[in-house]
Amino acid sequence: MKLKIGVLLMSIVFLFSCSKSEDNVASPIEKKLQAGVAITFDDNYVDEWYNADKLLERYNWKATFFISQFNTLPVSQLNKLKILKSKGNEIGGHGWMHVKAAPYQTKNGDIQYLNKEIFPMMQSMNENAMPIHSFAYPYGSRDAKTDTLLLKEFNIIRATTYGKVAPNQQKCYFNYNRVLYGLGIDNSYPQYSIPYFLSLLEYAKKNNRVVIFYAHKPVYKSDAQYETEYKTLIAICKYIKSNDMKFYTISDLYSKERNKK
């Protein structure tokens, strides 16, 4: 009888110690994911993106460039996009007409939204050797209906989030879903603050997370909306390199999303 009680007590202690230690060990998913950042850009500031890439390539960075109104780009900018892609950056879609998806789809229906905003963009980019697998909502306008519609056409899509909240309450981290939320880093946004952006990266580093940022036009000095200063991008890239973190494209995160299963 004493022997049975002793064995039972040892089993309980063993089980308790295992469960306690597991609480402090990262899950297999978390171990796979190296902390880092996915920097994304919207619209069609191709020349400025190309120049920013030259400046930031010293950090071995990479980014995702979401293109809108692809049909308006001259050959010189198409060639620059192809160079950016050849260096490991991703080219994604941002709309043929750059319309607000949710109200446009509600007013005109699924078929017209796809035929006017999505399919012409995909066809034109395919014809120019730039097939796309990711999409970013213009103006961040979306709802459950547009998500369902677009996830049939793209592997992964990026929405937007706003506000300067505590890092552990932010939505701009990759959460192994196909709909991501990026935080704007343009100077005109209320949450603009380089120390705040770095605090998000610090949280990501401690918790094996990936921060998703979005920007528009890289400039030396901002004096208008939709502009991100070089010093912001440099600060982010420096932090990533000095803390042994990783740069991701949006489609890199789709691969991670699939690996969770």
Buried (B, 14 or more C-beta within 10 A) or exposed (E): EEEEEEEEEEEEEEEEEEEEEEEEEEEEEEEEBEBBBBBBBBBBBBEBBBBBBEBBEEBEBBBBBBBBBBEEBEEEBBEBBBEBBEEEBBBBBBBBBBBBBBEBBEEBEEEEBBEBBBBBBBEBBEEBEBEBBBBBBBBBBBBEBBBEBBBEBBBBBBBBBBEBBEBEEBBBBBEEEBBBBBBBBBBEBEBBEBEBBBBBBBBBBEEBBBBBBBBBBBBEEBEEEBBBBBEBBBBBBBBBBEBEBBBBBBBBBBEBBEEEE
